[in-house]
């Protein structure tokens, strides 16, 4: 019987999550009440450049959850100046409800701690209440609300 396997690495794994990241941005666009176009216009090349920049400034980690050779989800994490961040976390729709997100997030938190993070943050789309409940269930609490003028 197959088990969920976590494949880990660094920046060399970024291109392997490109398709799942595209699904993540489509999901963000669907949930965003005000910035639908922003998420639709965001390109992988832009995001990849942002992530590579963060990786040049501190520890950087990518986990991909696999089951029977199929990708189930991914999580990208970074630590810069003792501040950890869950950069992106996504679980394929067909894999939701199987605790894949929980497994990826737990692994991310452990990795950030072991790499010197004193604080850990995650930024998510305003309007996605399911995701907010998921992060709250795992100890993440809101500290502020950022408002952007279009």
N, C-alpha and C positions, 0 to 999 in steps of 0.2 A: 504494500500500500504506500502510495506517495505521501510525503509530508511537505509542508511549506518550508522552503529553503530561502534563507536571506543571503543574497550575494552582495558583498560590500566592496567598496573601493573609493576612489577619489574622482578627480576631474576627468580621468580617462573613461568614466562611465556616463558622463553627461549625455552624449549623443544616444546612448541606449534608452534614455527616458524621454526622448523628444516627443514621440507619439502620445505617450501618457500625459506629458506636460500640456500638449495641445488640447487634450480632453479636459484637463484641469482648467485651462483658461476659458474653454467653452462653457464649462459648468459655472465659473465665476461670472461670466457675461450673463448667463441665465439668471443668476441670483442677484446681480447688482441692479439696484433700483435706479441709479444715476449714472453709472459709468459703463454701461453695456458696450459702447463703441470702443472705449479704452482697452477693454479686454480682447475684443475681436481684432483690434489693430496691433496688439502686442505680438511681436515676432519671436520665434525661438532664437534667432541670432542675437537679438537684443538681450533676451533673458540669459542666454549662454554667456555673453560678454559680461553681464552683471555678476553672474556666479563665478566666472573666472577671476574677476577683479577681487571678489571676496576671498576666494581661495588663495590669492597672492598675499593676503593680509593676515592669514591665520589658518588653523586646522579646518579641513573641509571633508565632508563625508557623504557618500551616497549609498543607500541600501535599496535593493530591488527584491521584492518578495516574488518567489517563483513557486509554481505548483505544476508538476508534470510537464515541465518545460515551457509553461505559459506564464507570462508576466501578470501578476496580480495587483501590483502597486509599487510605489517608490516613496522614499523620503530623502530629502537633501538637507543637510545641517551644516552650520558653520559656527566657529567661535572666533571672535575678534575682540581683543582687549578684555577678556574675561566675560564677555557677553555672548551667550549662545543664542542661536536663532534656528528655528525650523523654517528653512527657506521655502520648501514646497513639500506637501504631502498629498498623495493621491492614491485612491484605491479604485480599481476597475469596478464598474457597476455590478458585474456578474460575481465579483468577489466580496461585495459588501455583506455584512452580517456574519462574516467568518472570523472576525477579530484581527484581520490583517492590519487595519489602521492602528489598532491598539498595539500590536506587535511592533510595527514600524515606529510609532511614537515612543514607546518604552525604550526601544533600542536607541533612538535619537537622544532621548534624555540621558540615558546611561553614557552614551558616547560624549555628549557635551560636558557632562560632569567630569568624566575621565580626562577631558582635554582642558580643564581649568575654568569652565563656565561657573561664575558665581550667580548669574541671572540667566534665565532662559525665556525667550519670547517667541511668539508666533503671530503673524499678521494674516488676517483672513478677510474675506469680502463681507462688507456690511450687508445684512439681509439673509445670510445663510445661517438660520437659527440651528439647524441640525449640527453644523460644524461647530458652532459656538458651544452647544451642549456637549459635544464630543470632547472638545478641549477642556471644558470646565470639569468634566468627569475625571480628567487626568491631571487636575491640579492647576491649570492655567486660568487666571482670573483677569478681567479687564482692569487696566490701570488708567487708560485715557481713551478718548475718541478723537480721531483726526478728521477734520473736515477739509475738503478741497473745493476750491472755486473753479468751475469749468471755464 
